[in-house]
Amino acid sequence: MNTTTIPIIPVPAGQTAIEGDGMGCHAGGETLLAAAKSAGKSEVLAQYAQDYPKGEHNGPHDQPQSMCPAFGSLRVGLRMRRTATILSGSACCVYGLTFTSHFYGARRSVGYVPFNSESLVTGKLFEDIREAVHAQADPAQLDAIVIINLCVPTASGVPLQLLPPSINGVRIIGIDVPGFGVPTHAEAKDVLTGAMLKYARQEVLAGPVPAPRQARSDKPTITLLGEMFPADPMLIAQMIAPMGLAVGTTAPTREWRELYAALDGSAVAAIHPFYTASIREFQLAGRPVVGSAPVGVDGTHDWLGAIGAATGVSQALIDTARNATLGAIRGVLSQQKINGRITLSGYEGSELLVGRLLVECGADLRYVGSACPTTPWNEHDAAWLRAKGVQVQFRASLENDLDALHEYQPQLAIGTTPVVQAAKEACVPALYYTNLISARPLMGVAGAGSLIQVVNAAMGNQHRFNAMKAFFGGVGQGDDAGVWQDVPKPFPNFRKEMRRLNEKAAKKREAQDVGA
Ligand code: SF4
């Protein structure tokens, strides 16, 4: 039988590469960035570069190494009542994002406007988006519709800014959230939160707006910025009550009208320090912003002082609030301790707060890596940690985190999935930051108690790791991984030859690139 092989000729990624589906993270950030700039997105990308800085000052990480950043925006939209969220992007990206949303219990539909090469380059995609938005804009059901441009539509310049600001009274919020402009999903939460606060602030300026559903406190309120464990706002409320203050809204909010209440707070506590665009809106609304959080004794002492100063509370009341809380935290810390060496890394943006708490709980913390950047709101935490001898790495890459693991040989590694995997392979107990640390209180007395418990329990598992290692030995490691009928045989000569051929091919490609 005659067979014909169809030659597959690789096409160099250029501007035309943006014409089709399936180009994305793997197409090369520079290519997409250049395409987006030439397609009219320079302004938004310049703003992102300023808000979400990358590069040497921050650290080596300049592109997502975890989940697609757009998940941050999508999650914020999906958690709001009376809000529809629509994605515009490659099918593979949308598949991943919807899968992750439902994995995290979205229980809401994710809208999708599909495209192909033709609808993308002819501008029909924009018409399709406009049509979808008009079809959805039912004021009986919705307060707002969020449309998120993913990498390819952003790189192709799909102009969401040309959508009407509202349809039938339903607000239309179009945002670009490309992986080549927004480095982490944490910062993507800020992209949408900032866009909504901007819209809401303009509404406030234009005239009266609806009051929040829940009755407002008669005391001055503190707006909390950042998604946190549900008990934390309540714990903060107890701590600031002696100063005559109340906790207001937490942003990202769960409903549109809460945005007005958030803007109406007397001060903003940037518990998560990476909400740069949101903070800009609060500052434009004349609200003072305070960084860090009430974690541990030092953190709580400083934070209560900063909140009191920002809201004009007397020193006597600040001292009353401090006395009411700090003694209890000291009590917890004196009764239990963390004894052990720890490395910590994550992409949530709250890593430095957890680091502070670990140090105060007695841990020998050597490294804190955050995928988020340094901002004025985490400078104080970084300085505190560095003064305690902790290595702090902003925009930490996975490689940084793994290097720290190997360098410091901790008794517990707290980190992202690949860090935890590497630690467990090395027979080191490990905890997932997102699932096990973020999902518990951090503030005040409850934070200290809860963290000590989970960390000590994890470190107490070393004997289990030792037993597993003794039992399994070197089974399933490296080239021997998998199911084998016989003991796998090494072929060093074959490996050597393959390496030689690969190196030769790489040199040839390099020479061709130079000549091109
Ligand atoms: S939208 Fe997300 S998954 Fe898709 S290409 Fe961009 S970064 Fe990757």
Residues whose N, C-alpha, C, O or C-beta is under 5 A from the ligand:
A	BS01	SF4	M23 G24 C25 C68 P69 C93 L150 C151 G179
